[in-house]
Structures are given as structure tokens and as C-alpha cells.
Amino acid sequence: MEYIIQTISSKEEIGNCPVFYVDQYNWGGSYRPKTYGSLGFIPGTGFFVKMTCEETNPSRIYFNPNDPVHLDSTMEAFFQFYPAERPNCYMNLEANSNGALHAKYGDERKNRKVFPMELHEACQCTGTIYENFWTLELTVPLELIRYVYGHCDFQSGDTLACNFYKIKESEGLTHFGSYTKIENETPNFHLPQFFAKAVIQ
């Protein structure tokens, strides 16, 4: 699976980008809210993600940075920005409809590291609730990528890896949706080997 990351000049152009669908429910479950989104690259700024979930009154208990939002109704974006250079290092950005962002990075699921608060806030994470759906918008700023990888030089033709998720891990409408198929016995989104290839255009 390959996703084309359209280069755009502003967030307002995200509607011109290809749509990805979070429709793989690798661990069963009957609750499968329609979830989709788009990813664009804004030169000089970073990568902008907008996701939509057709879900009414999403669970939203948490409000603070790095709260365990996976227990709420949450949409997530995971990125490996230099998969050839650092094949194990990835970022996980997870947020509920309150816009509470859980963001970390590292080489494995355990012992992940948080970002300095100014970089966390630079993601400008926003959740918006409508009558029959909710949206999530966030930016992965270039300075955040530089903090992790030491550089952030992107151009047309560059390849990264990513995956997108819809989750509620707590009891009641529990579900685990992903963009790509994940072959693992138990629910686990922290498996970079199942990330999708993405190419900047």
C-alpha cells in the first residue's frame, strides 16, 4: 500500500489531497465507525493531517497533554520520517475530540519519550465535534522532526512510512481500526513493519 502525500501551500488545501480510509479491523469487533483522512506536506511548516470519524457523541474524558486518550474515542497518526536511516524510530500522535494530544517518540513501544512542551504545543492539535461526526486536525512541524531525527530536509520524491488508527481501548464500544492490515495476534498499533509507504509529490 502506498499513499501519495500532496504538497500544498496551506492547511486550507487539505481537501486537494488523497483520502486514506481507516477500515482494517484486524481484531474483530462489531463497532466500526467510518474513519478517513488526508495528509499533506506544507514546505517550511511540516506535515498536516486532517481526520474525520462518523461517530456521534464520542467518548472524551481526557483534556491534558499526554493523557491516556486511547481509552477515549481517539484518532491516531504514526510516522517514520526516515525509515531507511532509522528503521525503528517512529512518532505516535494520538488525540480525542477534546484535542487532548498524546505524543511520543522512540524505537519501540516501551520506554517512549515525550516532547518538550513547546514542540508538543506546536502540533496545534484541534478536535471539533459536529452533530454526526468529529474531526481531528494536527501538524507535525518540521522542528519536531528535527528534534527527533536531527534534520528535516524533505523534497518531492522522498519516502516515509505511516499508519493511521481509530481506537477506543476501554470497555464499551471497544474497537481497533487501522489504515493498513496488521498481522498480529493481539491488538498492537506499535508495529512499524506494517506501516504504509508514503511518497511526497
Disulfide bonds with the S-S distance in Angstrom:
none
